Amino acid sequence: MRSRGFTVLEGLIVVAIIGLLLAAAMPMVAEMMTNNRVRAVAEQMRDGLALARMEAIRRNTSVKFVPNGTGWSVVQPGVGLTAPTTLAERKAYSAESAIAAITSATEIAFNGSGRLTSAGPFTVQVTLTGASCVGAGGAVRCLNVEATRGGQIRMCDPAQPATSPEGC
């Protein structure tokens, strides 16, 4: 009679090979997940800036973008005795505690034509706390979110050359 199936030894060899492949892939997967978390925070910051600019244009008045860690608020300042109105808010998530969002100002404002009211550009540098960016020889793909004086908002990679479309 002929036997079918796998022997225990063949099964153990297959499990060992799969384990080795997974062990080799884990650092790459962890790096990819970290970079995705940094990108997600940078995209949220970009979306908040775009929302503040859009609300300023829609309401034809000044609207502020107020960053708070990895979160932010979009606020319409009060006039006279009226209190400021929070138009939108994104709270920082506890899962983002290892991510730092370093801003060039505590708040910025867009005027009714969608331009920044401050003199210079506004920048948010998004990175992993205590880690080095790719541009400094590290493994984390740090990103910047920039709002120019004219109101253009873009996300860029400081590790890329400035001549590149992705570069800062």
C-alpha positions as MATLAB code, in Angstrom:
seq = 'MRSRGFTVLEGLIVVAIIGLLLAAAMPMVAEMMTNNRVRAVAEQMRDGLALARMEAIRRNTSVKFVPNGTGWSVVQPGVGLTAPTTLAERKAYSAESAIAAITSATEIAFNGSGRLTSAGPFTVQVTLTGASCVGAGGAVRCLNVEATRGGQIRMCDPAQPATSPEGC';
ca = [
       0.000    0.000    0.000;
       1.304    3.456   -0.915;
       1.321    6.249    1.743;
       0.225    9.812    1.110;
       0.889   13.137    2.874;
       3.875   14.677    4.612;
       6.144   13.302    7.219;
       6.667   15.155   10.489;
      10.206   15.993    9.433;
       9.035   17.585    6.167;
       6.454   19.643    8.070;
       9.068   20.880   10.551;
      11.404   21.886    7.725;
       8.643   23.926    6.054;
       7.761   25.634    9.357;
      11.456   26.420    9.985;
      11.872   27.964    6.514;
       8.758   30.117    6.972;
      10.036   31.213   10.390;
      13.405   32.254    8.937;
      11.722   34.229    6.156;
       9.467   36.009    8.650;
      12.411   36.798   10.930;
      14.298   38.315    7.992;
      11.279   40.407    6.921;
      10.308   41.795   10.356;
      12.757   44.748   10.406;
      11.562   45.883    6.975;
       7.912   45.568    8.015;
       8.549   47.544   11.222;
      10.339   50.283    9.254;
       7.493   50.435    6.739;
       4.907   50.739    9.522;
       6.881   53.555   11.192;
       7.186   55.438    7.910;
       3.442   54.983    7.285;
       2.629   56.440   10.731;
       4.848   59.474   10.029;
       3.210   59.928    6.603;
      -0.292   59.668    8.115;
       0.449   62.467   10.616;
       1.997   64.627    7.874;
      -1.069   64.109    5.669;
      -3.366   65.051    8.580;
      -1.383   68.257    9.114;
      -1.580   69.044    5.396;
      -5.334   68.385    5.414;
      -5.810   70.662    8.446;
      -3.911   73.490    6.762;
      -5.953   73.023    3.585;
      -9.168   73.087    5.611;
      -8.158   76.320    7.365;
      -7.324   77.930    4.013;
     -10.585   76.736    2.447;
     -12.661   78.027    5.390;
     -10.911   81.415    5.210;
     -11.776   81.697    1.520;
     -15.326   80.406    1.999;
     -16.046   82.777    4.889;
     -13.983   85.644    3.426;
     -12.378   86.254    6.797;
      -9.299   85.317    8.772;
      -9.111   81.701    9.971;
      -6.352   80.283   12.180;
      -4.647   76.905   12.089;
      -3.476   75.986   15.610;
      -1.239   72.890   15.841;
      -1.223   70.913   19.082;
       1.337   68.099   18.978;
       0.156   65.789   16.222;
      -3.347   67.259   16.433;
      -4.711   70.634   15.356;
      -7.649   73.045   15.457;
      -9.123   75.359   12.843;
     -10.449   78.463   14.593;
     -12.307   81.536   13.403;
     -11.200   84.403   15.674;
     -13.881   86.293   17.545;
     -14.795   89.834   16.601;
     -15.430   92.353   19.346;
     -17.091   90.566   22.257;
     -17.823   87.337   20.382;
     -15.721   84.319   21.328;
     -13.559   82.453   18.827;
     -15.326   79.590   17.045;
     -13.651   76.211   16.594;
     -14.580   75.087   13.085;
     -12.748   71.748   13.087;
     -10.464   69.830   15.382;
      -8.274   66.755   15.222;
      -7.030   65.458   18.534;
      -3.651   63.755   18.843;
      -4.059   59.983   19.085;
      -2.265   58.003   21.787;
      -0.799   55.744   19.064;
       1.051   58.822   17.766;
       2.875   59.462   21.034;
       6.223   58.498   19.467;
       5.752   60.934   16.577;
       6.841   64.566   16.870;
       5.357   67.420   14.849;
       7.659   70.436   15.206;
       6.134   73.674   13.938;
       7.760   76.953   12.970;
       5.021   78.950   14.766;
       2.402   78.315   17.452;
      -0.376   79.273   15.020;
      -0.884   80.763   11.587;
      -3.779   82.497    9.925;
      -5.113   82.586    6.380;
      -6.918   85.697    5.151;
     -10.072   85.771    3.027;
      -8.070   85.341   -0.177;
      -6.335   82.204    1.130;
      -2.937   83.776    1.750;
      -0.924   83.588    4.971;
      -1.196   86.695    7.105;
       2.289   86.173    8.586;
       5.487   87.291    6.900;
       7.129   83.937    6.264;
       6.288   80.377    5.354;
       4.896   77.967    7.938;
       6.561   74.556    8.311;
       5.672   71.399   10.229;
       8.471   68.830   10.529;
       7.079   65.357   11.220;
       9.497   62.745   12.576;
       9.814   59.894   15.030;
      10.883   61.026   18.506;
      14.486   60.080   19.224;
      15.156   58.687   15.735;
      17.268   60.003   12.885;
      15.811   60.899    9.525;
      17.049   59.365    6.272;
      18.704   62.684    5.369;
      20.816   62.427    8.548;
      21.731   58.782    8.008;
      18.806   57.273    9.915;
      16.054   54.905    8.848;
      12.934   57.087    9.324;
      11.492   58.849    6.287;
      10.739   62.252    7.862;
       8.365   64.621    6.075;
       7.731   68.359    6.110;
       4.449   70.138    5.479;
       4.865   73.694    4.182;
       2.450   76.559    3.683;
       3.911   79.402    1.619;
       3.041   83.082    1.907;
       0.793   82.743   -1.154;
      -1.219   79.938    0.482;
       0.247   76.952   -1.364;
       0.329   73.880    0.901;
       2.540   70.913    0.121;
       4.179   67.909    1.719;
       7.852   67.299    0.943;
      10.751   65.036    1.879;
      13.816   66.838    3.289;
      16.015   63.854    2.305;
      15.348   64.513   -1.383;
      17.311   67.199   -3.252;
      15.604   70.590   -3.491;
      15.558   70.240   -7.285;
      13.371   67.125   -7.008;
       9.550   67.568   -7.023;
       9.419   65.631   -3.709;
      12.258   67.640   -2.137;
      12.005   70.603    0.213;
];
